[in-house]
Amino acid sequence: MYVLKRLAGKNISNMICLVSSGTLNRNSIKIDILQEDELSEQQIRLGLVEKRLENATKEADDRVDKIQHRLDEANFDLKRKNKYVNKPSRCDLVLIFTAYCN
């Protein structure tokens, strides 16, 4: 794989010498270029998938935070309502006192 890079490195003159000497042929160069293009394309796709995953994770975290906030508010409201429901009003206390005294 990557015949050009292994045999010639980054030096263009080495590649020209290898091609002219017959060590490399056009087919191997084309295959090498196609493999590099395919690799680049796959890296781009991987980057896009990773970005989508990151966005989905952020959205899910936001949804969890919103639901948790709503749950906390509902629990607070429930506690507040129970506090007032279980606590007798002043009128109830007067009625209980008058019934007790009679």
N, C-alpha and C positions, 0 to 999 in steps of 0.2 A: 504494500500500500504506500502511496505517496512516493513514487519512484523518484520524482524530480528532487524532492527535499532530501531524500536519503543519499542519493548519489551525488548531487551537485550542490546541495546546501542552498544558500541564498545568492551564490555567485553566478551571474548570468553567463560569464565567459566559460565557466565549467560546464554549464548546460549545453552551450553551443558546441564545445569540444566533444561532449558525450553524444550529442545528436549526430555530428559530422563523422564521428568514428564508428557509428553504428551501434553503440552500446544501448542507446535509447532510440526507439522508433516512434513514429507519429502516433501509432495506436496507443502505446503506453502513456504518452503525454496526454492524449485525449482522455484516456481512462482516468488518469490522475486528476485532470482538471474537472472531470465530471464528478469524481468522488469528493473533491473539495467543495464543489458547488452543492452537492447533496448534503454534505456535512454542514455547510453554512445554512442551508435551508432548514435542516433539522434543528440547528441551534436557535434559529429565529422562532421556529414553532415552539420549541421548549420554553423560550423566553415569554412568548405570548401565553402559553398555558400557565406558567408560573405567575404571571401578572393577573390572569383571570382567577387563579386560586387565591392570591393575595386579596383581590377585591371581594371575592365571595366570603372570605374569612372576616374581612372588615365589616361587611354588611351583616353577617351572622352575629358578630359581636355587638354591633349596634342594635340589632333586634333583641338580643338577649338583655342588653342594658335597658332598653325601653320597657320590655316586659317586666323586668325586675323592679323598675321604678313604679310601674302601674301596680304591681303586687304589693310593694311597700306602702303605697298610698291607700290601697284597699285595706290592708291590715291596720293601718293607722285609723282610717275611718271606722272600721269595725270595732276597734278598741274604744274609740271615742263614743260610738253609739252604745256599746255595752256599758260603758261607764255611766251614761245618762239613763239608760233603761233600768239598770239595777239600783241606781240611787233613787230613793223615794223623794218625791217633790215635797214642797212645803205644805201644800194642801193635803197630801197623803199623811204627813206627820200630824197635822191638826186633827184629821179624822181619826187617826189611830189614838191620839191622846184623849179626844173626847169620848171615844168608845171605851177606853180604859178607865176613864174617870167615872163613867156612868155605871 
